[in-house]
Amino acid sequence: MKYIPVIGLEIHSQLKTNTKIFCGYANKFGAEQNTQTCPVCAGFPGVLPVLNEKAVEYCIKAGLALNCEIAEFSKFDRKNYFYPDLPKAYQISQYDKPICGKGYVEVIVNGEKKKIGITRIHLEEDAGKLVHSSDAFTMATNSFADYNRCGTPLIEIVSEPDMHSADDAYAYLQAVKHILEYIEVSDCNMEEGSLRCDANVSVMPEGSKVFGTKTELKNMNSFKAVKAAIEAEIKRQINELENGGKIIQETRLWDEASGQTRPMRSKEEAQDYKYFPESDLVELEISKDYVEKLKNELPELPYSRMLRFINDYSLPEVDAEVLVAEKAVADYFENAVKIFNQPKKIANWIMTELMKLLNEKKVAITNCKISPKQLAEMLQMIEKNVINGKIAKQIFPEMFETGKSAELIVKEKGLIQITDTAEIEKIVEETLAQNPEIVNQIKSGKDKAKGFLIGQIMKTTRGKANPNIVNEILAKKIENI
């Protein structure tokens, strides 16, 4: 029997406001444990929360960017549960009246365009964090509570169960991350916990309209882990059903070491949290004028920008997708194209040579010493035969390290390309005279031997001879021998 996976994601993204959601304490990552707390976020008796307006603004912007309906009225609720990282024993969240309702995200998966629905986006406070005495939870002898994260503003983006493969989920998660980064409401750093993801996974027989029993996956701290965990859980559920077993609704943890999911606890339902309205916060009234103002502040978003790059710059879809993934990279590309109107050539250099150096040196493109203008001017030098591609790749790392222009480095090192046909002709003749056996091989039909002669000529000229002129002269000379 063939089974169809059904997947929904719950994405939690911390908002990068200056202060926490219900108090004026600093919202920043990396401080010493339990130094970023105050009576409000630590849940002291008698304190009152005050809503951070910027957090509401960021939530609405996220909703607009994800094509959601924005509620005119919204309220906060208390989500009750006992856990050591929750000092109040309840979390201020939203239940029946979230700020953002139905929406969607458009993605491309293996060349196919898909629309993945969003159920809701709600605003809430983050809980604290447990710190275990061992990286392996099962080996830990002690656990400690760090309340620095308490009260950090958080949005939860709940998808519809519209994904049917781990690839779908990966593409959707990437798309949401890129959108949140574009609108600058979150840094989406999974390593620091500012972007977290839980997955609801079930399988159903092909042709069925009834979803199977779902499990919730947690403990996935990278995009790679999300994809691997979903694939493993789909496989586990199918094997269980084919062997006559039954899927139990539960929460499972992803164990990266074993490549398997394992049980954590039975799955909670909404009634288990005993939601009730947060009495210390009034209802939110969100005006249409305010929403329209925020909508007008949004930048061009990744999917729209990708389509424009394909149409306006005639880029392949895969190139456009890579370039728009990060707003700063897309901006860099467009600034370079304004100076040197060869989009494909610029895209190639950014995606290969530049990104290779950025990744190796762990440098953000916003801190790159090679400006878009410098990249464009270097490519213009290639176009004008001042240098060739080989020399460009030779000087590019120095441009990256020093910030010097290609023109300056070429002058300092004497690397200007040789385009004088008389000079190249002389070097070709000398090379042919020194290698009569290679010439005979070429004459007898062994064209590959020609590469040896070209290599010798380029070696003699230290890579400065124009390759096109070399090939042209060499062909004529061999023909006339």
C-alpha positions, 0 to 999 in steps of 0.5 A, spaced: 500 500 500 502 506 498 502 512 503 501 519 503 505 523 508 501 529 511 505 535 514 504 541 518 509 546 521 509 550 527 515 555 526 516 559 533 520 566 531 523 571 536 522 578 534 528 582 534 525 588 539 530 592 543 526 590 549 522 584 551 514 583 550 511 585 557 517 589 560 522 594 559 528 589 560 533 588 554 532 583 549 538 580 547 542 574 546 548 571 550 548 574 556 550 571 563 545 566 565 539 569 569 542 576 568 537 579 563 531 578 568 526 583 572 520 582 576 515 582 570 519 576 566 521 572 572 513 572 574 514 575 581 507 576 584 503 583 584 507 585 577 503 587 571 505 586 564 505 592 559 505 590 551 510 592 547 508 596 541 513 594 537 512 587 538 505 588 535 508 592 529 512 586 527 507 581 528 502 585 523 508 586 518 510 578 519 502 577 517 502 581 511 508 579 508 505 572 509 499 574 506 495 573 512 488 577 514 489 582 520 484 582 525 481 588 527 480 585 534 485 581 538 486 579 545 491 575 549 490 569 553 493 565 559 496 558 557 497 554 563 502 548 564 507 547 569 514 546 567 521 549 570 522 554 565 516 557 566 516 561 572 509 564 572 506 557 571 503 560 565 505 563 558 501 569 556 499 567 549 493 568 544 488 562 543 481 564 539 483 571 537 490 571 534 493 578 531 493 574 524 489 569 521 489 565 514 495 566 509 499 562 505 506 562 502 508 560 495 514 556 494 518 552 488 519 544 490 523 541 485 521 545 479 514 545 481 510 551 484 506 550 490 502 554 495 502 552 502 497 555 507 498 558 514 492 557 519 494 563 524 500 567 527 499 569 534 504 573 538 506 570 545 512 571 550 517 566 550 519 561 556 526 560 559 531 555 557 533 549 561 541 548 561 543 540 562 549 538 565 551 534 559 549 535 552 546 528 551 540 529 555 539 522 557 546 523 560 545 529 564 545 528 572 543 536 573 538 541 570 538 548 571 533 554 569 536 560 565 530 565 565 534 570 560 529 568 555 523 569 559 518 574 556 522 575 549 517 577 544 515 571 539 511 569 534 508 562 532 506 561 525 502 555 524 501 552 517 495 548 514 497 540 513 499 542 506 505 539 505 506 532 503 514 531 503 520 533 507 522 537 501 515 541 501 517 542 509 524 544 508 522 549 502 516 552 506 521 553 512 526 556 508 521 561 505 518 563 511 525 564 514 527 568 508 521 573 508 522 574 516 529 576 514 527 581 509 522 585 513 527 585 518 523 582 524 527 577 526 534 574 525 532 567 524 538 564 528 536 557 529 543 556 533 541 561 538 534 559 538 531 565 535 528 560 530 525 554 532 520 549 529 516 543 531 513 538 525 506 535 525 507 528 521 502 523 519 501 518 513 494 516 510 493 511 505 493 513 498 486 515 495 483 516 503 481 523 505 482 522 512 488 524 515 492 519 519 494 519 527 499 525 527 505 525 532 509 532 533 516 532 532 521 537 537 528 538 538 530 540 531 535 545 531 537 546 523 534 546 517 537 539 515 535 536 522 528 538 520 528 535 513 531 528 516 527 528 522 521 528 518 523 523 513 525 518 519 518 519 522 514 518 515 518 511 514 517 509 522 510 510 521 509 507 514 513 501 517 509 501 523 502 500 519 505 495 514 507 491 520 500 491 523 501 496 528 498 503 530 500 510 531 499 513 537 498 521 538 504 523 542 510 528 542 517 525 539 524 527 539 529 527 534 535 523 535 540 526 530 546 521 533 541 515 531 537 518 525 531 516 529 525 519 533 523 517 540 517 518 544 517 524 549 510 524 552 503 524 550 501 529 545 497 535 549 490 538 546 488 545 547 484 543 553 490 541 557 492 548 557 486 551 560 486 557 556 483 563 559 483 571 557 489 574 560 485 579 565 491 584 566 491 586 558 486 589 554 483 587 548 487 590 542 484 594 537 488 594 530 485 600 525 485 599 518 489 605 517 495 602 521 495 596 517 495 599 511 501 604 513 505 597 515 503 594 509 506 600 505 513 599 509 514 592 507 520 591 502 519 587 495 519 580 498 523 574 496 518 570 491 516 576 487 523 578 487 525 571 484 520 572 479 522 579 477 529 576 477 527 571 472 523 576 467 527 582 468 534 579 468 533 573 464 536 568 469 535 561 470 530 559 476 535 556 480 540 562 480 534 567 481 532 563 487 539 563 490 540 570 489 534 572 493 534 568 499 538 573 502 536 580 501 543 583 502 545 578 496 540 580 492 541 588 493 549 587 492 547 583 485 542 589 483 547 594 485 552 591 480 548 590 474 547 597 474 554 598 473 555 592 468 549 590 465 551 583 464 546 579 469 548 572 468 556 574 468 555 577 475 550 572 478 555 567 476 561 570 480 557 572 486 554 564 486 561 561 485 567 566 487 564 571 492 560 566 496 566 561 496 570 566 500 564 569 504 563 562 506 570 560 507 572 566 511 565 567 515 564 574 512 557 577 511 556 580 504 554 586 508 561 586 511 565 584 504 570 589 502 569 587 494 563 592 493 558 591 487 562 597 484 569 593 484 566 587 482 562 590 476 569 594 474 573 587 474 568 584 469 568 590 465 576 589 465 575 582 462 570 584 457 575 589 454 580 584 454 584 588 459 585 581 463 582 574 462 578 570 467 584 566 469 587 573 472 581 575 475 580 569 479 587 570 481 586 577 483 579 576 486 582 573 493 586 579 494 581 584 492 577 580 498 582 581 503 584 588 502 579 591 498 583 594 493 580 594 486 582 590 480 585 595 476 590 597 482 592 590 483 593 588 476 597 594 475 601 593 481 603 585 479 603 587 472 598 582 470 595 586 464 592 581 458 597 581 452 592 582 446 598 584 441 597 579 436 604 580 433 607 578 440 603 572 441 604 570 434 612 570 436 611 566 442 606 561 439 612 560 433 617 559 439 612 554 442 611 550 436 619 550 434 620 547 441 615 541 441 615 538 434 613 531 437 606 535 439 605 538 433 605 531 429 600 528 434 596 534 432 597 533 425 595 526 426 588 527 429 590 527 436 587 534 438 587 533 445 595 534 445 593 542 443 592 543 450 599 542 452 601 547 447 596 552 450 598 550 457 606 552 455 604 558 451 600 561 457 605 559 462 610 563 458 606 569 458 604 568 466 597 567 464 596 574 461 595 572 453 588 573 451 586 565 450 582 567 444 587 570 440 592 564 442 587 559 440 586 563 433 593 564 431 595 557 434 590 553 429 592 557 423 600 556 425 599 548 425 594 548 419 600 551 415 606 547 418 
